[in-house]
Amino acid sequence: MSQVSENCSHDCGSCGENCSERDPKSFQEKPHAKSSIKKVIGVVSGKGGVGKSLVTGMLAVLMSREGYHTGILDADITGPSIPKMFGITEKATGTEHGIFPALTKTGIQIMSANLLLEDDTDPVIWRGPVIAGTVKQFWTEVIWENVDYLFVDMPPGTGDVPLTVFQSLPVDGIVVVTSPQDLVSMIVAKAVNMAKMMNIPIVGLVENMSYVKCPHCDEKINVFGESHIDETADKHQLKVLAKLAMNPEIAKACDKGAIEFFNTIELDKAVQALLTV
């Protein structure tokens, strides 16, 4: 870490130096002037394909059922799946005053790159800085109205977008989504360590695809082998918020754009944890 410059004005917001006295919050961007957002919760994973967007969607739905106004900022710009699982087909609208997020059937506010594309299948072929800039715009130019919990669905890994979100948004906590494979413990550690380095509180861990329940005898089958989530949680002194089964019914609900109408009790502990953030 560099020392304080001799010419330091102590105005970190207008300074490009990385000195020892810089306040991490000086990187934060202000939301749109007409936005009202109480809590920002990031949903992250160390690798792709673990069901991070599914967990994001379900947490927004469950908190909405608790009576809170929720929204989802889909920061997975190159792989947006949130609109599909909520059955949103219309595009985002806007005026000279700002961009308005789409509303789901139950009133959850959604902003995603797919809501700006002419065709949902158009690829987003952008460099990292452009993608990170778009995520910032979803925060600064979108009018988030009366949101109690804004969930940020982040792309996997510890690259440009997670760094941008952690630095630019006032993140109140993150939920780390993982799967049972042994190698995942190392990848989870990377995400956890990044959050700790950025002073972002970790709400807890959610293990997806933890097991399959036999439809005939209810026996739990560990398709990916024994779970290591408890060991990983103990190592980092974190809570295990849920162990989610591989459930074809929720997959069908997402494919039909009906995630809002799927019922589960598996994430109840996660909901309770979010209430304390």
C-alpha positions as CSV (number, residue, x, y, z in Angstrom):
1,M,0.0,0.0,0.0
2,S,1.4,3.4,-1.0
3,Q,1.9,6.2,1.5
4,V,-0.1,9.4,1.5
5,S,0.9,11.8,-1.2
6,E,2.5,15.1,-0.2
7,N,-0.2,16.9,-2.3
8,C,-3.1,15.0,-0.7
9,S,-6.2,17.1,-0.4
10,H,-8.0,14.3,1.6
11,D,-10.8,14.3,-1.0
12,C,-10.7,10.6,-1.9
13,G,-13.7,10.9,-4.2
14,S,-11.7,12.9,-6.8
15,C,-8.4,11.1,-6.3
16,G,-6.9,8.3,-8.4
17,E,-4.2,7.4,-5.9
18,N,-4.3,4.2,-3.9
19,C,-2.9,5.4,-0.6
20,S,-3.0,4.0,2.9
21,E,-5.6,6.5,4.1
22,R,-8.1,6.0,1.2
23,D,-11.6,5.2,2.6
24,P,-12.9,2.1,0.6
25,K,-16.4,3.8,0.6
26,S,-14.9,6.6,-1.5
27,F,-15.2,4.4,-4.6
28,Q,-19.0,4.0,-4.0
29,E,-21.4,5.4,-6.6
30,K,-24.6,7.2,-5.7
31,P,-27.8,5.5,-6.8
32,H,-30.3,7.3,-9.0
33,A,-31.7,10.4,-7.1
34,K,-35.2,8.9,-7.3
35,S,-34.1,5.5,-6.1
36,S,-34.9,4.2,-2.6
37,I,-32.9,1.1,-1.6
38,K,-32.5,-0.1,2.0
39,K,-30.4,-3.2,1.7
40,V,-28.1,-4.6,-1.0
41,I,-27.3,-8.3,-1.0
42,G,-24.8,-9.8,-3.4
43,V,-25.2,-13.4,-4.5
44,V,-21.8,-14.8,-5.6
45,S,-20.1,-18.1,-6.5
46,G,-16.6,-19.1,-7.2
47,K,-17.5,-21.0,-10.3
48,G,-20.3,-21.2,-12.8
49,G,-23.1,-23.7,-13.1
50,V,-23.9,-24.0,-9.3
51,G,-27.3,-22.3,-9.4
52,K,-26.5,-18.8,-8.3
53,S,-29.2,-17.2,-10.3
54,L,-31.7,-19.7,-9.1
55,V,-30.8,-18.9,-5.5
56,T,-31.0,-15.1,-6.3
57,G,-34.4,-15.5,-7.7
58,M,-35.8,-17.6,-4.9
59,L,-34.4,-15.3,-2.2
60,A,-36.1,-12.3,-3.9
61,V,-39.3,-14.3,-4.1
62,L,-39.2,-15.5,-0.5
63,M,-38.4,-12.0,0.9
64,S,-41.3,-10.6,-1.2
65,R,-43.6,-13.2,0.4
66,E,-42.4,-11.9,3.8
67,G,-43.9,-8.6,2.9
68,Y,-40.7,-6.8,1.7
69,H,-40.3,-5.0,-1.6
70,T,-37.5,-6.7,-3.5
71,G,-35.6,-6.2,-6.7
72,I,-32.9,-8.0,-8.7
73,L,-30.0,-6.3,-10.4
74,D,-28.7,-8.9,-12.8
75,A,-25.0,-8.2,-13.0
76,D,-24.3,-11.3,-15.0
77,I,-24.2,-9.3,-18.1
78,T,-23.0,-12.0,-20.6
79,G,-25.2,-14.7,-19.1
80,P,-28.4,-13.2,-17.9
81,S,-31.0,-15.7,-16.9
82,I,-33.2,-13.8,-14.4
83,P,-35.8,-12.5,-16.9
84,K,-36.3,-16.0,-18.2
85,M,-37.1,-17.6,-14.9
86,F,-39.6,-14.8,-14.1
87,G,-41.2,-15.0,-17.5
88,I,-40.4,-11.4,-18.4
89,T,-40.6,-10.8,-22.1
90,E,-41.1,-7.0,-22.3
91,K,-38.1,-4.6,-22.5
92,A,-37.0,-2.0,-20.0
93,T,-38.4,1.5,-20.5
94,G,-37.0,4.9,-19.7
95,T,-37.3,8.6,-20.1
96,E,-34.8,11.5,-19.9
97,H,-35.1,11.0,-16.1
98,G,-33.9,7.4,-15.9
99,I,-34.5,3.8,-16.7
100,F,-37.4,1.9,-15.2
101,P,-36.9,-1.8,-14.2
102,A,-39.4,-4.4,-15.4
103,L,-41.9,-5.7,-12.9
104,T,-42.7,-9.4,-12.4
105,K,-46.2,-10.8,-11.8
106,T,-45.9,-10.2,-8.1
107,G,-44.1,-6.9,-8.3
108,I,-40.4,-7.7,-8.0
109,Q,-38.3,-5.2,-9.9
110,I,-35.8,-6.6,-12.4
111,M,-33.0,-5.0,-14.4
112,S,-31.0,-7.2,-16.8
113,A,-29.0,-6.8,-20.0
114,N,-31.6,-9.0,-21.8
115,L,-34.2,-6.3,-21.1
116,L,-32.1,-3.9,-23.3
117,L,-31.3,-6.3,-26.2
118,E,-33.4,-6.4,-29.3
119,D,-33.4,-10.2,-29.2
120,D,-32.9,-12.3,-26.1
121,T,-30.4,-14.6,-28.0
122,D,-28.2,-11.7,-29.1
123,P,-24.7,-12.3,-27.5
124,V,-23.1,-9.6,-25.4
125,I,-19.6,-9.4,-26.8
126,W,-18.1,-6.6,-24.6
127,R,-14.8,-6.1,-22.9
128,G,-14.6,-6.3,-19.1
129,P,-14.5,-2.5,-18.5
130,V,-17.7,-2.0,-20.6
131,I,-19.5,-4.8,-18.7
132,A,-18.4,-3.3,-15.4
133,G,-19.6,0.1,-16.6
134,T,-23.0,-1.4,-17.5
135,V,-23.4,-2.8,-14.0
136,K,-22.7,0.7,-12.5
137,Q,-25.3,2.1,-14.8
138,F,-27.8,-0.4,-13.5
139,W,-27.2,1.2,-10.1
140,T,-26.9,4.8,-11.0
141,E,-29.4,5.2,-13.9
142,V,-32.1,2.8,-13.0
143,I,-34.9,4.1,-10.7
144,W,-35.3,1.5,-8.0
145,E,-38.5,2.4,-6.3
146,N,-39.0,1.7,-2.6
147,V,-36.8,-1.5,-2.5
148,D,-36.2,-3.1,0.9
149,Y,-33.8,-5.8,-0.5
150,L,-32.0,-5.4,-3.8
151,F,-30.3,-8.7,-4.7
152,V,-27.3,-8.5,-7.1
153,D,-26.8,-11.6,-9.2
154,M,-23.1,-11.6,-10.0
155,P,-21.2,-13.6,-12.6
156,P,-19.0,-16.4,-11.2
157,G,-15.4,-15.7,-10.1
158,T,-13.5,-12.8,-8.6
159,G,-13.1,-10.6,-11.7
160,D,-14.2,-7.2,-12.9
161,V,-17.9,-7.3,-12.1
162,P,-17.6,-8.6,-8.5
163,L,-14.9,-6.1,-7.9
164,T,-17.0,-3.3,-9.3
165,V,-20.0,-4.3,-7.3
166,F,-18.0,-4.6,-4.0
167,Q,-16.4,-1.2,-4.6
168,S,-19.2,0.8,-6.2
169,L,-22.3,-0.4,-4.4
170,P,-23.0,-0.2,-0.6
171,V,-23.2,-4.0,-0.2
172,D,-24.7,-5.0,3.1
173,G,-23.8,-8.7,2.8
174,I,-23.2,-11.5,0.4
175,V,-24.6,-15.1,0.1
176,V,-22.1,-17.5,-1.4
177,V,-23.6,-20.4,-3.5
178,T,-21.7,-23.6,-4.0
179,S,-22.1,-27.3,-4.9
180,P,-20.8,-30.4,-3.2
181,Q,-17.8,-31.3,-5.3
182,D,-14.5,-31.4,-3.4
183,L,-12.8,-28.9,-5.6
184,V,-15.4,-26.3,-4.8
185,S,-14.1,-25.8,-1.3
186,M,-11.0,-24.2,-2.8
187,I,-13.1,-22.0,-5.1
188,V,-15.4,-21.0,-2.3
189,A,-12.4,-19.9,-0.3
190,K,-11.4,-17.5,-3.1
191,A,-14.8,-15.8,-3.1
192,V,-14.9,-15.7,0.7
193,N,-11.4,-14.3,0.9
194,M,-12.2,-11.7,-1.7
195,A,-15.2,-10.6,0.3
196,K,-13.1,-10.4,3.5
197,M,-10.4,-8.3,1.7
198,M,-13.1,-5.9,0.6
199,N,-14.7,-5.8,4.1
200,I,-18.0,-7.2,2.8
201,P,-20.0,-9.2,5.4
202,I,-20.8,-12.7,4.5
203,V,-24.4,-13.8,5.4
204,G,-23.6,-17.5,4.8
205,L,-23.3,-20.4,2.4
206,V,-25.9,-22.1,0.3
207,E,-25.1,-25.5,-1.2
208,N,-27.1,-26.2,-4.3
209,M,-27.5,-29.7,-5.9
210,S,-26.6,-31.1,-2.5
211,Y,-28.5,-34.4,-3.1
212,V,-31.4,-36.1,-4.9
213,K,-34.3,-37.5,-3.0
214,C,-35.5,-40.9,-4.3
215,P,-39.1,-40.6,-5.4
216,H,-39.9,-44.1,-4.1
217,C,-38.3,-44.3,-0.7
218,D,-37.2,-40.7,0.1
219,E,-33.6,-41.8,0.5
220,K,-31.1,-38.9,-0.1
221,I,-28.6,-39.8,-2.8
222,N,-25.4,-37.8,-3.0
223,V,-24.9,-37.5,-6.7
224,F,-21.7,-35.5,-6.5
225,G,-20.3,-37.3,-3.5
226,E,-20.2,-36.4,0.1
227,S,-20.8,-32.7,0.9
228,H,-17.9,-30.6,2.2
229,I,-20.0,-27.5,2.9
230,D,-19.9,-27.9,6.7
231,E,-16.1,-28.3,6.7
232,T,-15.8,-25.2,4.5
233,A,-18.1,-23.2,6.7
234,D,-16.3,-24.2,9.9
235,K,-13.0,-23.3,8.4
236,H,-14.2,-19.8,7.6
237,Q,-16.5,-19.4,10.6
238,L,-19.6,-19.1,8.4
239,K,-23.2,-20.3,8.6
240,V,-24.6,-22.9,6.3
241,L,-27.9,-21.3,5.2
242,A,-29.3,-24.2,3.1
243,K,-28.6,-27.5,1.4
244,L,-30.8,-27.6,-1.6
245,A,-31.9,-30.8,-3.3
246,M,-31.7,-31.3,-7.1
247,N,-35.4,-30.8,-7.8
248,P,-36.8,-31.2,-11.3
249,E,-39.9,-29.3,-10.3
250,I,-38.1,-26.0,-9.7
251,A,-36.2,-26.5,-13.0
252,K,-39.6,-26.8,-14.7
253,A,-40.9,-23.7,-12.9
254,C,-37.8,-21.7,-14.1
255,D,-38.2,-22.9,-17.7
256,K,-41.8,-21.8,-17.6
257,G,-41.0,-18.4,-16.1
258,A,-43.0,-19.3,-13.0
259,I,-40.3,-19.3,-10.2
260,E,-42.6,-16.9,-8.2
261,F,-45.1,-19.6,-7.7
262,F,-42.8,-22.4,-6.6
263,N,-43.0,-23.3,-2.9
264,T,-40.0,-24.4,-0.8
265,I,-39.0,-24.4,2.8
266,E,-35.3,-25.2,2.1
267,L,-34.3,-21.5,2.2
268,D,-36.2,-20.5,5.3
269,K,-32.9,-20.3,7.3
270,A,-31.5,-18.0,4.6
271,V,-34.5,-15.8,4.9
272,Q,-34.1,-15.5,8.6
273,A,-30.5,-14.6,8.2
274,L,-31.3,-11.8,5.7
275,L,-33.7,-10.3,8.2
276,T,-30.8,-9.7,10.6
277,V,-28.5,-8.0,8.0
